[in-house]
Structure formats: C-alpha cells, structure tokens
Amino acid sequence: MAVIRSKAPLRVSLAGGGSDVSPFSDMFGGAILNATINLYAHASIEPADDGKITIVLADRNIEMTFDAVMALPVGNEIALHAGVYNRLVQDFIHSPLSFRMITSVDAPPGSGLGTSSTLVVAIIGAFAEWQKLPMGEYDIAHLAYEIERQDLGLAGGKQDQYSATFGGVNYMEFFQGDKVIVNPLRIRQIYLDELSHNLVLYYTATSRSSAGIIEAQQRNVLSGNQVSIDAMHQMKKQAIMMKEALLRGNLYETGEILNYGWHHKKLMADEISNPLLEQIYATALNNGATGGKISGAGGGGFMLFYCPGNSRYAVIESLKQFGGETKRFEFTSSGLRTWTI
C-alpha cells in the first residue's frame, strides 16, 4: 500500500517581523527577511477504504477518528488538519476521502518558529501529492494562509506559509490584497555557515498564543497608535538593513541590526516582552551576544542571539540558569518536499 509523505521546514525570522500582519501590510506594505532551518513539520497519509478518517498527532499523543465526510469539525486539537481537508475537498476533490494521517512537528506549539503554518503547508503538500493537485509554490502558500486566517479565523501574519513552501533565505514583500513577492537571496555558503555558528537559538521553556499578541498589534494599527505604527515602519527598515548585511557578508552588523529590531518590536504591542524575556536578553548580552530577538510574535517561545567569535559557548552557559534549552540548527535551501513510497 502506498504511503504519501511530506516535510516542510520551520523558519527563523531575522528581520521585519510583524510588518507582514494585516492591516499594516495592506496600508503601508511589509517586508521580512527569514530563513528556513533543519527542523520540520511532517505529514504522512495512508489511504484507506474503510470509510473512516483517522488523524494522529504523534508528537502530542492525540488520535481522532471520524466517518469519511465532506467536512470535518474544526473546534478541537485537529483544527489545522480539518481546515486543510475541508478546503481541499470543497475546492478540488468534491468527494469524501478515507485515510489515516500522521503528523508531527520538530518544535513545540507556540514556540515562535512558525509551527502551525508550517504544519498546514506540510498537510496541503501531502494531499496535493496524493491527489495530484495542480498547485505551485505561491498557490500552496496562499491557500495555507487563507485556511488559517479566513477559514479558521486564526490571527497571524503571512510570512510563515511562504517560508515553509519556498525554503531558503528570502526577502519577502507584502502588499495590499494579500499579494506577496518572495525574493530568494543568493548568500554565499560561508556566510550562512558562519551565521548559523554564531546564532544561538534558545527555547525559553515557555509557549504562548501568538493570536492575542497579533490581535493587539492589529488594534494598534486600526486605532492609529502612532508609536506602534512607527515601530512597524522601523521593522521594515530593519529587513532592508539585514538583507544588505547578509548579501555583503557584513555579519558583524547582525547583532546590532537584531538589537535595533528588538527595541522597536517591543513598541508594537505590550505583550511582546515580559520581565523573564528581558532578563534572558540582558544575560545573553552581558555574556558576549551583540543582539537578539524573540522569535515569532513574542511573549515566549524561542529567542535568537547573535554571538560573534566564539562567544556562543559563554552565552549558552549563562542561559542555563533560566531552565530553557539551546537548539543547534543549520539553514536549509529547500522548502516543502513531498514523495510517495
């Protein structure tokens, strides 16, 4: 029996985070620089003929079985899986499917690495491989965005779906009407190797719901909060600064640019930082890091620090007191991949 598999990479956002969120991106345009890493969302589909749909979240020890129907319920732990199935059946397949799906993600939910959106991309990819759906990269990324933001009503930006689908290091531009342009950056491999060596990815052992932070950010734009809006403009500027530094190999500027973004990002919404994150940030800088950021919307999850020379070891040691975990990673050049065995 055939098994259909897919994997899509998680990402670290290096600059511009938050400017991809509507309504700011619709009103002013957004810009983000991000890069995919060797942590993944995985999906496998085993076609069945028993008239059932079984969905297994292997990393969360959850299994649910339903009758093979046109639309699955979305108000539960498998909302992302159901959202993808419902939209694909409605728009492409037009009849119920029977299958067993198993998914897992290499990082916990709420970690700030785009886990939810990357999982949605992986699930779409598995179905597209199985059903031979005619979808290109932009199609898959945009569909993933629509499923999360419109069908499921989950607040968030646009970058994660595109980074997971395209992969690599990308400078992304966001415009009115959900228009997105992905610009792949040709960065020399030695620059990427040095960058991954000098970046410390630290899990704060806390997770958060990004939706509440993003909703606060959206309210600030709609209400005309000038401090918040100006901060988002500075985040766009940060993305351009980071793009130029990486392309030219001026990695020594990375920490300074991250620090620039950290100070402005905190002005976008009150919930982005908290006393624990501030203490972790200060400790990293006191031990050799030259800058850093929260990964994702903020409030918890992973933090990223630039540690030049060999300062990463002192920074990692200093952060042990907070009870979190450091995760080594490498950058990846490919995005969503699907195959059948």
C-alpha positions as CSV (number, residue, x, y, z in Angstrom):
1,M,0.0,0.0,0.0
2,A,1.3,3.4,-1.0
3,V,2.2,5.9,1.7
4,I,2.4,9.6,0.9
5,R,4.8,11.8,2.9
6,S,5.7,15.5,3.1
7,K,8.0,17.7,5.2
8,A,8.2,21.5,5.4
9,P,10.9,23.4,7.2
10,L,10.4,25.7,10.2
11,R,11.9,29.2,10.0
12,V,13.7,31.8,11.9
13,S,12.6,35.4,11.2
14,L,15.8,37.5,11.1
15,A,14.2,41.0,10.5
16,G,11.0,42.8,9.8
17,G,8.7,40.6,12.0
18,G,5.2,41.9,12.4
19,S,5.2,44.0,9.2
20,D,3.6,41.1,7.4
21,V,0.4,41.4,9.5
22,S,-2.8,43.0,8.1
23,P,-3.9,45.7,8.3
24,F,-0.4,47.2,8.4
25,S,0.8,45.3,5.3
26,D,-2.3,46.4,3.4
27,M,-2.0,50.0,4.4
28,F,1.8,50.5,4.2
29,G,3.4,47.3,2.8
30,G,5.5,45.0,4.8
31,A,9.0,43.4,4.4
32,I,10.6,40.5,6.2
33,L,13.8,38.6,5.9
34,N,13.6,35.0,7.1
35,A,15.5,31.7,6.7
36,T,14.4,28.1,7.0
37,I,16.2,25.7,9.3
38,N,16.6,22.0,9.7
39,L,13.6,21.5,11.9
40,Y,10.4,20.3,10.2
41,A,6.7,19.7,10.2
42,H,6.0,16.1,8.9
43,A,2.8,14.6,7.4
44,S,2.1,11.1,6.2
45,I,-1.1,9.8,4.6
46,E,-2.0,6.1,4.4
47,P,-5.0,5.8,2.0
48,A,-7.8,3.6,3.4
49,D,-11.0,2.0,2.2
50,D,-12.9,1.6,5.4
51,G,-15.0,4.8,5.2
52,K,-13.0,6.4,8.1
53,I,-10.7,9.3,8.6
54,T,-8.1,8.9,11.4
55,I,-5.8,11.7,12.3
56,V,-2.9,11.1,14.6
57,L,-0.8,13.9,16.2
58,A,2.2,11.7,17.0
59,D,4.1,14.4,18.9
60,R,1.1,15.2,21.2
61,N,-0.3,11.7,21.7
62,I,-3.6,12.6,20.2
63,E,-5.7,10.4,17.8
64,M,-9.2,11.0,16.5
65,T,-11.3,9.0,14.1
66,F,-14.3,10.3,12.1
67,D,-16.6,9.0,9.4
68,A,-15.4,10.0,5.9
69,V,-17.5,13.1,5.3
70,M,-17.2,16.2,3.2
71,A,-16.3,18.4,6.2
72,L,-14.7,17.6,9.5
73,P,-15.3,19.6,12.7
74,V,-12.7,22.2,13.4
75,G,-13.3,23.1,17.1
76,N,-10.7,20.8,18.5
77,E,-7.0,19.8,18.5
78,I,-7.0,18.7,14.9
79,A,-8.4,22.1,13.6
80,L,-5.5,22.7,11.3
81,H,-5.8,19.2,9.7
82,A,-9.6,19.5,9.4
83,G,-9.3,23.0,7.9
84,V,-7.0,21.7,5.2
85,Y,-9.1,18.7,4.4
86,N,-12.3,20.7,4.3
87,R,-11.0,23.3,1.9
88,L,-9.3,20.8,-0.4
89,V,-12.5,18.6,-0.6
90,Q,-14.6,21.7,-1.2
91,D,-12.4,23.3,-3.9
92,F,-10.6,20.4,-5.6
93,I,-11.7,16.9,-4.7
94,H,-15.5,17.2,-4.3
95,S,-16.0,13.9,-2.6
96,P,-15.0,12.5,0.8
97,L,-11.7,10.7,1.3
98,S,-10.8,7.8,3.6
99,F,-7.3,7.8,5.1
100,R,-5.1,7.7,8.1
101,M,-2.9,10.8,8.6
102,I,0.0,11.0,11.0
103,T,1.7,14.4,11.7
104,S,4.5,15.7,13.9
105,V,6.5,18.9,14.3
106,D,10.1,19.1,15.5
107,A,9.3,22.1,17.8
108,P,6.5,22.6,20.3
109,P,3.4,24.7,19.5
110,G,3.7,28.3,20.4
111,S,7.5,28.3,20.0
112,G,7.7,31.2,17.6
113,L,9.2,29.2,14.7
114,G,6.0,29.1,12.6
115,T,5.0,25.6,13.6
116,S,1.2,25.9,12.9
117,S,1.6,27.4,9.4
118,T,4.4,25.0,8.5
119,L,2.2,22.1,9.6
120,V,-0.6,23.4,7.4
121,V,1.8,23.6,4.4
122,A,3.0,20.1,5.1
123,I,-0.5,18.7,5.2
124,I,-1.5,20.5,2.0
125,G,1.6,19.1,0.4
126,A,0.7,15.6,1.4
127,F,-2.8,15.9,0.0
128,A,-1.5,17.6,-3.2
129,E,1.0,14.7,-3.7
130,W,-1.7,12.1,-3.1
131,Q,-4.4,13.7,-5.2
132,K,-2.1,15.1,-7.9
133,L,-3.4,18.6,-7.4
134,P,-2.1,21.2,-9.8
135,M,-0.6,23.7,-7.3
136,G,2.6,25.7,-7.5
137,E,4.5,27.2,-4.6
138,Y,2.6,30.5,-4.5
139,D,-0.7,28.6,-4.7
140,I,0.2,26.3,-1.8
141,A,1.4,29.2,0.4
142,H,-1.5,31.4,-0.3
143,L,-4.0,28.6,0.3
144,A,-2.3,27.8,3.6
145,Y,-2.7,31.5,4.6
146,E,-6.4,31.5,3.6
147,I,-7.1,28.3,5.5
148,E,-5.6,29.7,8.7
149,R,-6.7,33.3,8.6
150,Q,-10.0,33.1,6.8
151,D,-11.4,29.6,7.2
152,L,-10.2,29.0,10.8
153,G,-10.1,32.7,11.9
154,L,-6.6,32.4,13.4
155,A,-4.8,35.7,13.7
156,G,-1.3,36.0,12.3
157,G,0.9,37.2,9.5
158,K,1.8,35.9,6.1
159,Q,5.5,35.0,6.2
160,D,5.3,31.5,7.7
161,Q,3.3,29.9,4.9
162,Y,5.7,31.3,2.3
163,S,8.9,30.4,4.0
164,A,7.8,26.8,4.6
165,T,6.8,26.4,1.0
166,F,9.7,28.1,-0.7
167,G,12.5,27.4,1.8
168,G,15.9,29.1,1.9
169,V,16.8,32.6,2.8
170,N,14.2,35.0,1.5
171,Y,13.4,38.7,1.5
172,M,9.6,38.9,1.3
173,E,7.4,41.8,0.4
174,F,3.8,42.1,1.4
175,F,1.2,44.3,-0.3
176,Q,-2.5,45.1,-0.3
177,G,-4.9,42.3,-1.2
178,D,-2.7,39.5,0.2
179,K,-0.2,40.0,-2.5
180,V,3.2,38.5,-1.6
181,I,6.5,38.5,-3.5
182,V,9.2,36.1,-2.4
183,N,12.8,37.2,-3.3
184,P,15.3,34.4,-2.8
185,L,18.7,35.7,-1.7
186,R,21.9,34.4,-3.1
187,I,24.1,34.4,0.0
188,R,27.5,32.7,0.0
189,Q,27.6,29.4,1.8
190,I,30.5,30.5,4.1
191,Y,28.4,33.4,5.2
192,L,25.5,31.1,6.1
193,D,27.8,28.7,7.9
194,E,29.3,31.5,10.0
195,L,25.8,32.9,10.6
196,S,24.4,29.6,11.9
197,H,27.5,29.1,14.0
198,N,27.1,32.5,15.6
199,L,23.3,32.3,16.2
200,V,22.1,30.7,19.4
201,L,18.5,29.5,19.3
202,Y,17.3,29.4,22.9
203,Y,13.9,27.9,23.9
204,T,12.7,29.8,27.0
205,A,10.6,26.7,28.1
206,T,7.5,28.9,27.8
207,S,5.0,28.8,25.0
208,R,2.4,31.4,24.1
209,S,-0.6,32.0,22.0
210,S,0.6,34.4,19.2
211,A,-3.1,35.3,18.4
212,G,-3.6,37.6,21.4
213,I,-0.3,39.5,20.7
214,I,-1.1,39.8,17.0
215,E,-4.7,41.0,17.7
216,A,-3.3,43.7,20.0
217,Q,-0.9,44.7,17.2
218,Q,-3.8,44.9,14.7
219,R,-5.8,47.0,17.1
220,N,-2.9,49.5,17.5
221,V,-2.8,50.0,13.7
222,L,-6.6,50.3,13.4
223,S,-6.8,52.8,16.2
224,G,-4.0,54.9,14.7
225,N,-1.5,54.3,17.6
226,Q,1.4,56.2,16.1
227,V,4.1,54.7,18.3
228,S,3.1,51.2,17.2
229,I,2.8,52.1,13.6
230,D,6.2,53.9,13.6
231,A,7.7,50.8,15.2
232,M,6.4,48.6,12.3
233,H,8.0,51.0,9.8
234,Q,11.3,50.6,11.6
235,M,10.9,46.8,11.4
236,K,10.6,47.1,7.6
237,K,13.8,49.2,7.6
238,Q,15.4,46.5,9.7
239,A,14.6,43.9,7.0
240,I,16.4,46.0,4.4
241,M,19.4,46.5,6.7
242,M,19.6,42.8,7.3
243,K,19.4,41.9,3.6
244,E,22.3,44.2,2.8
245,A,24.4,42.9,5.6
246,L,24.0,39.3,4.7
247,L,24.5,39.8,0.9
248,R,27.7,41.7,1.5
249,G,28.9,39.3,4.2
250,N,29.0,42.0,6.9
251,L,28.0,39.6,9.6
252,Y,29.5,41.7,12.3
253,E,26.5,44.0,11.8
254,T,24.0,41.2,12.5
255,G,23.8,41.7,16.3
256,E,23.4,45.4,16.0
257,I,20.6,45.0,13.5
258,L,18.9,42.4,15.7
259,N,19.2,44.7,18.7
260,Y,17.7,47.6,16.6
261,G,14.7,45.4,15.8
262,W,14.2,44.2,19.3
263,H,13.9,47.7,20.7
264,H,11.3,48.7,18.0
265,K,9.4,45.4,18.1
266,K,8.5,45.8,21.7
267,L,6.7,49.1,20.9
268,M,4.3,47.2,18.5
269,A,2.3,45.7,21.4
270,D,2.6,45.5,25.2
271,E,2.6,41.7,25.4
272,I,5.6,41.1,23.1
273,S,8.1,41.2,26.0
274,N,7.9,40.5,29.7
275,P,10.3,40.5,32.7
276,L,11.6,37.0,32.1
277,L,12.4,37.7,28.4
278,E,14.1,41.0,29.4
279,Q,16.3,39.1,31.9
280,I,17.3,36.4,29.4
281,Y,18.1,39.1,26.8
282,A,20.2,41.1,29.2
283,T,22.1,38.0,30.4
284,A,22.9,37.0,26.8
285,L,24.3,40.4,26.0
286,N,26.3,40.5,29.3
287,N,28.0,37.3,28.2
288,G,29.0,38.2,24.7
289,A,25.9,38.4,22.4
290,T,25.7,41.6,20.5
291,G,22.0,41.5,19.8
292,G,19.0,39.2,19.6
293,K,15.2,38.9,19.3
294,I,12.2,37.0,20.2
295,S,11.2,34.5,17.5
296,G,7.6,34.9,16.2
297,A,5.0,37.2,17.7
298,G,6.6,37.4,21.1
299,G,5.7,36.6,24.7
300,G,7.6,33.4,24.9
301,G,8.9,30.5,22.8
302,F,12.4,30.7,21.2
303,M,14.8,33.6,21.4
304,L,17.6,34.1,18.9
305,F,21.0,35.7,19.8
306,Y,24.0,36.7,17.6
307,C,27.2,35.6,19.4
308,P,30.3,36.7,17.4
309,G,33.6,34.9,17.6
310,N,33.3,32.0,20.0
311,S,31.1,33.8,22.5
312,R,28.2,31.3,21.8
313,Y,29.6,29.0,24.5
314,A,29.6,31.5,27.3
315,V,26.1,32.7,26.2
316,I,24.8,29.1,26.3
317,E,26.3,28.5,29.7
318,S,24.9,31.7,31.1
319,L,21.3,30.9,29.9
320,K,21.2,27.6,31.7
321,Q,20.0,29.3,34.9
322,F,16.7,30.0,33.3
323,G,15.8,26.3,32.7
324,G,15.4,26.5,29.0
325,E,17.2,24.6,26.2
326,T,19.5,25.6,23.4
327,K,18.9,24.0,20.0
328,R,21.6,23.8,17.4
329,F,20.5,24.3,13.8
330,E,21.6,24.7,10.2
331,F,20.0,26.7,7.4
332,T,18.3,24.8,4.7
333,S,17.9,25.7,1.0
334,S,14.8,23.7,0.1
335,G,11.2,24.2,1.2
336,L,8.2,21.8,1.1
337,R,9.1,18.4,-0.2
338,T,6.6,15.5,-1.0
339,W,7.0,11.9,-2.1
340,T,5.2,8.6,-2.4
341,I,6.6,5.2,-1.3
